[in-house]
Amino acid sequence: MKSRLLAYLAGHREEMAEELRELVELESPSTDRAAVDSFARRLTEKLAGLGVQPEVIRGREQGDQVRAVLGEGEHRILVLCHMDTVWPVGEVARRPVRVEGGRLYGPGAYDMKAGIVQTLWALRALRELGRWPGTEGGRDLWSQKSVVFLYTSDEEIGSPSSRPLIEAEATRSRGALVLEPAGRNGGVKLWRKGVAGFRVRVEGRAAHAGADPERGISAVHELCRQVLDICALANPEAGTTVNVGVIRGGSRPNVVAAEAEAEVDFRAGTSAEMDRIVAAMSALRPHAGGAVLRVTGGVNRPPMERTAASEQLYRLARDLALSLGFDLPAEGTGGASDGNFTAHLGVPTLDGLGAVGDGGHSPDEYVVLDHLPRRTALLVRLLETI
Ligand SMILES: [Zn+2]
């Protein structure tokens, strides 16, 4: 089965590349609802054609989500993909898809339309190789379990609409497989930092900077002191970083600033560090008498911590990869994904099972085409084994 599986997928490498091209050209920025919805429609047609009845979950603010189930058994595995990209419609016209030296370049190819292609070909492989539920070869395999494929439309903007859906599916699942791009060394991601975002607003009092400076309370001066306090919350040893990415305030050089605000991004690897940050941010107090400080925000994605359960899932995946002829290192990253949500619920999560390549969110983004068949084979073996 193993060699047949790999041979089947390797034999369809060109079709996989063609399908990736098609999906990249069907642009789907998170913030363009019509575009994401038409991507979802095309994906729905493909899934229906493969014999898994997809369900379209209508989005309210963001685009539609697509859910498809394979098998009817009780033990569930969740497979997570996102359809949206960070690229606006028109990007493909500026930077058409091209294949060069075995790499496919294109906006959103690596993050993460190649992952979607992997799920489609995993389904095709199961069907073509007689491992489909209800068939002779698939009966034993699928009597106990089922796979929920969830394709979301708002991952790149923090998953505001899809998060409840992801969490509801995850709590019913014995494992979550996330088809985000692989790590730098082609590995899977066992840990990801969490993200917390805050807006810090200061209200002071305007006054003439020359005639009545003592009547004013400078919001800009106050905010600068707050920024120093906030930066001091970083903890490099624990991997906790802070970025005051945006700052604005004041009106003119000769006016004591009445207001100022900053936007802050924290990344932390553990829940304990996240809790410390949230507590410290809510404990901030103004230095200047009369200044008013308002801090809003909090944790967006909790950290995905390395756990014994995820280690165990990783060891299984690595053994399967080795039996398919390639190694699968364990890696981690400061970037968050929907895997943060599933891992935080205690569901064993393996992230970064998607494409090998590089340059996510940059114009140099590419997918190494030779890796597509074997990454897809690994996905099939995981679905069969977990
Ligand atoms: Zn992604």
Boltz pocket constraint, residues with backbone or C-beta under 6 A from the ligand:
constraints:
  - pocket:
      binder: B
      contacts: [[A, 82], [A, 111], [A, 112], [A, 155], [A, 180], [A, 181], [A, 337]]
      max_distance: 6.0
